Amino acid sequence: MEKSWKITLADGTKLENLGLNGNNFVSETEITEEDFKGKLIKVKIEGTTEDGQEITEEHNHMELVQIAHYKDGYYFVLRDISEAELEKLKMQSDIEYLAMMSDIDLEEE
C-alpha cells in the first residue's frame, strides 16, 4: 500500500505518510480519538490515486467514524456531516440553551 496521502486538520495538525485502503486511511503511527477532537471543522485531504491522479479535497464539518488497530497500522475513517445533521445539532443546542436560561430540566425522571 503506497503511503501517498496527507490530512491537514483545522488546527494545522498534519497526518502524513498515510495509506488508503477503501475508505480507511492507514497510519503506521498511533492514531487516537484525541488526535481529532475539536479539529474536524475544516479538513484538507491530499493524495495520489493508484492511477496517478492528484487529489485535493477540502471538507467542512467531518466526524471520526472509527479507529481500528491491526498489525499493519491504525485504520481510521472520516465522514462528512450533512447539512441536515448540522441543522439538527444546532436546533438541539438552541433548545438546551433556552431550557438552561429558563431553568427547565430537560432530563426525564
N, C-alpha and C positions, 0 to 999 in steps of 0.2 A: 504494500500500500504506500503510494507516494505521499509524502508529507509536504503538501504544497498549499496548505490553507492557513489563513490568519484571521482571527476575530479581534476587533477592537471594541471594547465596551465603553459605555458612556463616560466613565471617569478617566479614559485613556489607557486602561489596562489592556495589554496585548497578550493574546493566547496565540503562540506561533508554532510552526512545525507540526500542524495538525494533519492527520489523515482524514479521509472521508469514506465511510462505509455505509452506503444507502443514505439515510438522513442523519446518521450518527457521525459526529466529529470524534476523532480518536487522538488522545494525547498520551505520550509516554510519561509525562509529568503528572503528578497527582492533581486532580481537579475536585473541588468540593463545592457544595451549595453556597458556601460563604464567599467563594470567588465571584459569584454572580449577584449577590444580594445588593439591591438598590442600583445596579449598574446596567439594567437591560432596557432603559427608556430609549436609548439610541445604541444601535449595534451595527457595526460595519463588518461585512464578511467578504474576504478576498481570497481568490484561489484560482487554480487552473484545473479544468476538467481533464479526463483521461484522453480526450481527443485534442488537447492543447488550447482550448478556448479559455480566455481570461475572463473571470467573473468578478464583478464588484457589485455588492448589494448593500443598500442602507435600509435598515429596518427601524421602526419606532414601536415601542411597547412590545417587547418579547417576554417570554417566560421560559424558565428552565423546566423541561418536562421530566427528565430523569438523568441520573448519572449511574453508570454501572462499571465495576472494575473487573476486568478479565486479565488473563496472562499477558496479553499484548498491549494493554493500556487501559486508560479511562475513557469510556464511551459516554458521550453526552448529547442530548437533543435539545434544541431551542425551537420555539414556535412563536409565530406572530399572534398577538392578542387581537381579536376582531374588534371593529368599531362597536358592534352590539355589546360585546363583553365589557368594553371600556365604559359605555353608557350605563350599563347595569352597575358596574363598580362605583361610578360617580354617584348614581342615584342612591345606592346603599350608603355611601359615605355621607351624602346630604341628609338622609333620613336619620342616621346615627347622630350627626351633628345637631339637627333640630331637636331630637329626643334629649340629648345631653343639655342643650340650652333651656329646654322646657322642664327639665328634671323628671323625665319619663323613663322608666325602666323597660327596655325592650326585651329583656330576658324573660322567658316563660318560666313559671314556677312549677 
